[in-house]
């Protein structure tokens, strides 16, 4: 029973059903585990090897006793070689509503249909580092607390407020009602990023940056409903940037308002 949380960690479909049913997520490595405990997440169980057991935070081992196995058993249970040597399952916290997050924010990142866990993790890491107040995920986005997303985000997925939404049009309207200007980030945007930043600096308006799925980008109806379409100028006939890279550039640009 103690090991059930850690079985088949490479099977995404199985993880979705397991983590949804049990309300858990998996943290890998001492840094992420310690971060989760600091932020008030409740540990359920821990799995490690003798080599890594001493690296577990004292705040964890005072609450639960880790199960210690050898490397081969660890790989058999999880389905992969655990490089960082320790896994802990935690209880998820209830998600806040989109309305609650919007009401207390001035900058919001909205992700529509991103399915790659590494892109989601990288965007969360950038959002935390650039001071974005909240992140909204469409229902079809990859899980921000999936093990791979959490690992790539270096624990930022645990610290930045986020929520889920099912209707992009409704989210755009809620943002508009809260005086946000919605930017659709797209290679075909009519407004260059720095121009959008300068214009938003004039009245320090609230900004929501929309990013779409890998490859196809934002849905056409989302593009049509956002207030402006924003582009990052490309050289050497480059069509576009990776979504996580483009998002990081846009979020950094927002931190420079008033400097251009």
C-alpha positions as a LaTeX table, in Angstrom:
\begin{tabular}{lrrr}
\hline
Residue & $x$ (\AA) & $y$ (\AA) & $z$ (\AA) \\
\hline
Unk1 & 0.00 & 0.00 & 0.00 \\
Unk2 & 2.84 & 2.40 & 0.84 \\
Unk3 & 4.33 & 1.84 & $-2.62$ \\
Unk4 & 1.15 & 2.26 & $-4.68$ \\
Unk5 & 1.70 & 6.01 & $-5.12$ \\
Unk6 & 4.98 & 5.36 & $-6.95$ \\
Unk7 & 4.04 & 2.63 & $-9.42$ \\
Unk8 & 4.24 & 3.17 & $-13.19$ \\
Unk9 & 5.41 & 6.78 & $-12.98$ \\
Unk10 & 6.22 & 6.82 & $-16.70$ \\
Unk11 & 2.66 & 5.85 & $-17.71$ \\
Unk12 & 1.00 & 9.25 & $-18.12$ \\
Unk13 & $-2.53$ & 7.91 & $-18.60$ \\
Unk14 & $-2.24$ & 5.77 & $-15.49$ \\
Unk15 & $-0.78$ & 8.68 & $-13.52$ \\
Unk16 & $-3.64$ & 10.95 & $-14.56$ \\
Unk17 & $-6.23$ & 8.53 & $-13.26$ \\
Unk18 & $-4.25$ & 7.64 & $-10.14$ \\
Unk19 & $-3.38$ & 11.19 & $-9.13$ \\
Unk20 & $-6.86$ & 12.48 & $-9.90$ \\
Unk21 & $-8.50$ & 9.68 & $-7.94$ \\
Unk22 & $-6.21$ & 10.00 & $-4.93$ \\
Unk23 & $-5.49$ & 13.74 & $-5.05$ \\
Unk24 & $-1.73$ & 13.36 & $-4.96$ \\
Unk25 & 1.41 & 14.45 & $-6.77$ \\
Unk26 & 4.99 & 13.15 & $-6.76$ \\
Unk27 & 8.01 & 15.28 & $-5.83$ \\
Unk28 & 11.46 & 14.03 & $-6.85$ \\
Unk29 & 14.74 & 15.07 & $-5.21$ \\
Unk30 & 15.53 & 16.68 & $-1.87$ \\
Unk31 & 15.19 & 20.29 & $-3.09$ \\
Unk32 & 11.67 & 19.86 & $-4.49$ \\
Unk33 & 10.61 & 17.73 & $-1.53$ \\
Unk34 & 11.84 & 20.32 & 0.95 \\
Unk35 & 10.12 & 23.08 & $-1.03$ \\
Unk36 & 6.80 & 21.23 & $-0.91$ \\
Unk37 & 7.04 & 20.82 & 2.85 \\
Unk38 & 7.94 & 24.50 & 3.33 \\
Unk39 & 4.82 & 25.46 & 1.38 \\
Unk40 & 2.56 & 23.37 & 3.59 \\
Unk41 & 1.94 & 20.32 & 1.40 \\
Unk42 & 1.17 & 17.19 & 3.41 \\
Unk43 & 3.39 & 14.15 & 2.68 \\
Unk44 & 1.72 & 10.75 & 2.22 \\
Unk45 & 4.62 & 8.36 & 1.70 \\
Unk46 & 8.29 & 8.35 & 0.70 \\
Unk47 & 10.42 & 5.98 & $-1.36$ \\
Unk48 & 14.21 & 6.10 & $-1.51$ \\
Unk49 & 17.41 & 4.07 & $-1.53$ \\
Unk50 & 20.03 & 3.72 & 1.19 \\
Unk51 & 22.37 & 6.00 & $-0.77$ \\
Unk52 & 19.90 & 8.91 & $-0.63$ \\
Unk53 & 18.02 & 8.37 & 2.63 \\
Unk54 & 20.26 & 10.78 & 4.55 \\
Unk55 & 19.51 & 13.54 & 2.05 \\
Unk56 & 15.81 & 13.59 & 2.94 \\
Unk57 & 14.77 & 16.75 & 4.82 \\
Unk58 & 14.41 & 16.34 & 8.57 \\
Unk59 & 11.00 & 17.99 & 8.32 \\
Unk60 & 9.90 & 14.99 & 6.23 \\
Unk61 & 11.40 & 12.15 & 8.24 \\
Unk62 & 9.94 & 13.59 & 11.44 \\
Unk63 & 6.47 & 13.14 & 9.92 \\
Unk64 & 6.69 & 9.90 & 7.94 \\
Unk65 & 9.07 & 6.94 & 7.71 \\
Unk66 & 10.48 & 6.46 & 4.20 \\
Unk67 & 10.47 & 3.05 & 2.55 \\
Unk68 & 14.09 & 2.18 & 1.66 \\
Unk69 & 14.75 & $-0.21$ & $-1.26$ \\
Unk70 & 17.70 & $-0.99$ & $-3.53$ \\
Unk71 & 18.15 & 0.64 & $-6.93$ \\
Unk72 & 16.76 & $-2.30$ & $-8.91$ \\
Unk73 & 13.59 & $-2.44$ & $-6.85$ \\
Unk74 & 13.18 & 1.33 & $-7.16$ \\
Unk75 & 13.38 & 1.09 & $-10.94$ \\
Unk76 & 10.98 & $-1.86$ & $-11.04$ \\
Unk77 & 8.37 & 0.03 & $-9.02$ \\
Unk78 & 8.63 & 3.38 & $-10.80$ \\
Unk79 & 9.44 & 2.23 & $-14.33$ \\
Unk80 & 12.57 & 4.36 & $-14.71$ \\
Unk81 & 15.95 & 5.07 & $-13.11$ \\
Unk82 & 15.39 & 7.66 & $-10.38$ \\
Unk83 & 18.43 & 9.89 & $-10.77$ \\
Unk84 & 17.73 & 12.03 & $-7.71$ \\
Unk85 & 17.20 & 9.04 & $-5.48$ \\
Unk86 & 14.12 & 10.03 & $-3.50$ \\
Unk87 & 10.39 & 10.32 & $-4.23$ \\
Unk88 & 7.65 & 11.62 & $-1.96$ \\
Unk89 & 3.93 & 11.66 & $-2.65$ \\
Unk90 & 2.03 & 14.68 & $-1.34$ \\
Unk91 & $-1.61$ & 15.59 & $-0.94$ \\
Unk92 & $-2.75$ & 18.23 & $-3.41$ \\
Unk93 & $-4.31$ & 21.45 & $-2.17$ \\
Unk94 & $-7.73$ & 22.59 & $-3.44$ \\
Unk95 & $-7.43$ & 24.79 & $-6.52$ \\
Unk96 & $-8.48$ & 28.43 & $-6.13$ \\
Unk97 & $-11.02$ & 29.74 & $-8.61$ \\
Unk98 & $-9.93$ & 31.74 & $-11.64$ \\
Unk99 & $-11.98$ & 34.64 & $-10.29$ \\
Unk100 & $-10.05$ & 34.64 & $-7.02$ \\
Unk101 & $-6.70$ & 34.64 & $-8.79$ \\
Unk102 & $-7.67$ & 37.36 & $-11.26$ \\
Unk103 & $-9.02$ & 39.62 & $-8.54$ \\
Unk104 & $-5.66$ & 39.71 & $-6.77$ \\
Unk105 & $-3.37$ & 39.88 & $-9.81$ \\
Unk106 & $-1.88$ & 42.42 & $-12.19$ \\
Unk107 & $-0.07$ & 40.00 & $-14.49$ \\
Unk108 & $-1.48$ & 36.63 & $-15.55$ \\
Unk109 & $-0.19$ & 33.89 & $-17.82$ \\
Unk110 & $-2.93$ & 31.93 & $-19.61$ \\
Unk111 & $-2.00$ & 28.60 & $-21.23$ \\
Unk112 & $-4.31$ & 27.00 & $-23.78$ \\
Unk113 & $-3.94$ & 23.30 & $-24.62$ \\
Unk114 & $-0.21$ & 22.93 & $-23.88$ \\
Unk115 & 0.40 & 19.19 & $-23.60$ \\
Unk116 & 4.17 & 18.95 & $-23.13$ \\
Unk117 & 5.11 & 18.61 & $-19.45$ \\
Unk118 & 8.56 & 20.12 & $-19.96$ \\
Unk119 & 7.12 & 23.23 & $-21.62$ \\
Unk120 & 4.62 & 23.62 & $-18.80$ \\
Unk121 & 7.37 & 23.24 & $-16.19$ \\
Unk122 & 9.67 & 25.69 & $-17.97$ \\
Unk123 & 6.89 & 28.29 & $-18.27$ \\
Unk124 & 6.08 & 27.97 & $-14.57$ \\
Unk125 & 9.73 & 28.46 & $-13.68$ \\
Unk126 & 9.87 & 31.59 & $-15.85$ \\
Unk127 & 6.55 & 32.87 & $-14.51$ \\
Unk128 & 7.78 & 32.56 & $-10.94$ \\
Unk129 & 11.11 & 34.18 & $-11.76$ \\
Unk130 & 9.51 & 37.09 & $-13.64$ \\
Unk131 & 6.98 & 37.83 & $-10.93$ \\
Unk132 & 3.83 & 36.75 & $-12.76$ \\
Unk133 & 1.00 & 36.77 & $-10.23$ \\
Unk134 & $-1.00$ & 33.76 & $-11.44$ \\
Unk135 & $-1.20$ & 31.10 & $-14.15$ \\
Unk136 & $-4.41$ & 29.76 & $-15.69$ \\
Unk137 & $-4.43$ & 26.38 & $-17.47$ \\
Unk138 & $-7.08$ & 25.12 & $-19.87$ \\
Unk139 & $-8.52$ & 21.76 & $-18.89$ \\
Unk140 & $-6.57$ & 20.03 & $-21.67$ \\
Unk141 & $-3.17$ & 21.38 & $-20.56$ \\
Unk142 & $-0.60$ & 19.04 & $-19.08$ \\
Unk143 & $-0.71$ & 18.71 & $-15.30$ \\
Unk144 & 1.56 & 21.36 & $-13.71$ \\
Unk145 & 2.12 & 19.02 & $-10.74$ \\
Unk146 & 2.98 & 15.99 & $-12.84$ \\
Unk147 & 6.40 & 14.72 & $-11.80$ \\
Unk148 & 8.17 & 15.90 & $-14.98$ \\
Unk149 & 6.54 & 19.35 & $-14.94$ \\
Unk150 & 7.40 & 19.79 & $-11.29$ \\
Unk151 & 11.00 & 18.71 & $-11.83$ \\
Unk152 & 11.56 & 21.08 & $-14.77$ \\
Unk153 & 9.96 & 23.96 & $-12.86$ \\
Unk154 & 12.42 & 23.35 & $-9.97$ \\
Unk155 & 9.47 & 23.45 & $-7.59$ \\
Unk156 & 8.05 & 26.73 & $-8.94$ \\
Unk157 & 4.82 & 24.90 & $-9.76$ \\
Unk158 & 4.29 & 24.64 & $-6.00$ \\
Unk159 & 4.77 & 28.32 & $-5.24$ \\
Unk160 & 2.98 & 30.21 & $-8.03$ \\
Unk161 & $-0.83$ & 30.38 & $-7.76$ \\
Unk162 & $-2.63$ & 28.55 & $-10.58$ \\
Unk163 & $-6.06$ & 27.33 & $-11.55$ \\
Unk164 & $-7.91$ & 25.53 & $-14.36$ \\
Unk165 & $-10.49$ & 26.83 & $-16.82$ \\
Unk166 & $-12.74$ & 25.16 & $-19.39$ \\
Unk167 & $-13.79$ & 28.08 & $-21.62$ \\
Unk168 & $-11.27$ & 30.54 & $-23.10$ \\
Unk169 & $-13.98$ & 32.99 & $-24.09$ \\
Unk170 & $-15.30$ & 33.10 & $-20.54$ \\
Unk171 & $-11.79$ & 33.64 & $-19.14$ \\
Unk172 & $-11.14$ & 36.50 & $-21.55$ \\
Unk173 & $-14.39$ & 38.14 & $-20.52$ \\
Unk174 & $-13.59$ & 37.73 & $-16.83$ \\
Unk175 & $-10.18$ & 39.30 & $-17.43$ \\
Unk176 & $-11.77$ & 42.17 & $-19.33$ \\
Unk177 & $-14.28$ & 42.71 & $-16.52$ \\
Unk178 & $-11.30$ & 43.01 & $-14.16$ \\
Unk179 & $-9.62$ & 45.63 & $-16.42$ \\
Unk180 & $-7.04$ & 43.29 & $-17.92$ \\
Unk181 & $-5.73$ & 43.68 & $-21.45$ \\
Unk182 & $-5.36$ & 40.25 & $-23.06$ \\
Unk183 & $-2.35$ & 39.67 & $-25.33$ \\
Unk184 & $-2.41$ & 36.75 & $-27.77$ \\
Unk185 & 1.24 & 35.81 & $-28.35$ \\
Unk186 & 1.53 & 34.65 & $-31.97$ \\
Unk187 & 4.11 & 34.82 & $-34.77$ \\
Unk188 & 1.43 & 36.59 & $-36.84$ \\
Unk189 & 0.81 & 39.32 & $-34.30$ \\
Unk190 & 0.31 & 42.86 & $-35.63$ \\
Unk191 & 1.91 & 44.52 & $-32.59$ \\
Unk192 & 5.56 & 43.87 & $-31.78$ \\
Unk193 & 6.25 & 42.87 & $-28.19$ \\
Unk194 & 8.28 & 45.93 & $-27.18$ \\
Unk195 & 5.64 & 48.27 & $-28.65$ \\
Unk196 & 2.96 & 46.50 & $-26.63$ \\
Unk197 & 5.08 & 46.82 & $-23.49$ \\
Unk198 & 5.68 & 50.54 & $-24.05$ \\
Unk199 & 1.98 & 51.19 & $-24.66$ \\
Unk200 & 0.98 & 49.28 & $-21.52$ \\
Unk201 & 3.48 & 51.30 & $-19.50$ \\
Unk202 & 1.56 & 54.52 & $-20.08$ \\
Unk203 & $-1.14$ & 53.60 & $-17.58$ \\
Unk204 & 0.50 & 50.52 & $-15.97$ \\
Unk205 & $-2.43$ & 48.43 & $-17.16$ \\
Unk206 & $-3.02$ & 44.85 & $-16.07$ \\
Unk207 & $-1.84$ & 42.29 & $-18.63$ \\
Unk208 & $-2.78$ & 38.69 & $-19.40$ \\
Unk209 & $-0.45$ & 36.85 & $-21.82$ \\
Unk210 & $-2.10$ & 34.00 & $-23.77$ \\
Unk211 & 0.03 & 31.14 & $-25.14$ \\
Unk212 & $-1.31$ & 28.31 & $-27.29$ \\
Unk213 & $-0.50$ & 24.69 & $-27.90$ \\
Unk214 & 2.83 & 23.55 & $-29.28$ \\
Unk215 & 2.78 & 23.81 & $-33.07$ \\
Unk216 & $-0.68$ & 25.21 & $-33.84$ \\
Unk217 & $-0.70$ & 27.98 & $-31.25$ \\
Unk218 & $-3.87$ & 29.62 & $-29.94$ \\
Unk219 & $-7.31$ & 28.71 & $-31.23$ \\
Unk220 & $-8.66$ & 31.12 & $-33.84$ \\
Unk221 & $-11.53$ & 32.18 & $-31.60$ \\
Unk222 & $-9.05$ & 32.97 & $-28.81$ \\
Unk223 & $-6.93$ & 35.02 & $-31.20$ \\
Unk224 & $-10.03$ & 36.94 & $-32.30$ \\
Unk225 & $-11.19$ & 37.60 & $-28.73$ \\
Unk226 & $-7.93$ & 38.85 & $-27.22$ \\
Unk227 & $-7.42$ & 42.62 & $-27.23$ \\
Unk228 & $-4.22$ & 42.56 & $-29.30$ \\
Unk229 & $-2.06$ & 40.02 & $-31.12$ \\
Unk230 & 1.57 & 40.35 & $-30.06$ \\
Unk231 & 4.61 & 39.03 & $-31.92$ \\
Unk232 & 8.32 & 38.63 & $-31.22$ \\
Unk233 & 10.32 & 39.76 & $-34.30$ \\
Unk234 & 12.24 & 36.90 & $-35.95$ \\
Unk235 & 15.44 & 36.95 & $-38.01$ \\
Unk236 & 16.93 & 34.52 & $-40.57$ \\
Unk237 & 13.48 & 33.43 & $-41.77$ \\
Unk238 & 12.79 & 31.78 & $-38.42$ \\
Unk239 & 9.06 & 31.07 & $-38.18$ \\
Unk240 & 8.68 & 31.00 & $-34.41$ \\
Unk241 & 10.24 & 30.13 & $-31.07$ \\
Unk242 & 9.52 & 27.25 & $-28.74$ \\
Unk243 & 6.47 & 28.19 & $-26.69$ \\
Unk244 & 8.37 & 28.14 & $-23.40$ \\
Unk245 & 11.08 & 30.39 & $-24.84$ \\
Unk246 & 8.57 & 32.82 & $-26.35$ \\
Unk247 & 6.65 & 32.96 & $-23.09$ \\
Unk248 & 9.80 & 33.65 & $-21.09$ \\
Unk249 & 10.74 & 36.53 & $-23.41$ \\
Unk250 & 7.25 & 38.05 & $-23.16$ \\
Unk251 & 7.19 & 37.75 & $-19.38$ \\
Unk252 & 10.65 & 39.29 & $-19.10$ \\
Unk253 & 9.55 & 42.18 & $-21.32$ \\
Unk254 & 6.74 & 42.93 & $-18.89$ \\
Unk255 & 9.29 & 43.33 & $-16.10$ \\
Unk256 & 10.92 & 46.12 & $-18.16$ \\
Unk257 & 7.89 & 48.40 & $-18.33$ \\
Unk258 & 9.04 & 51.96 & $-17.87$ \\
Unk259 & 12.59 & 51.19 & $-19.01$ \\
Unk260 & 12.06 & 51.54 & $-22.75$ \\
\hline
\end{tabular}
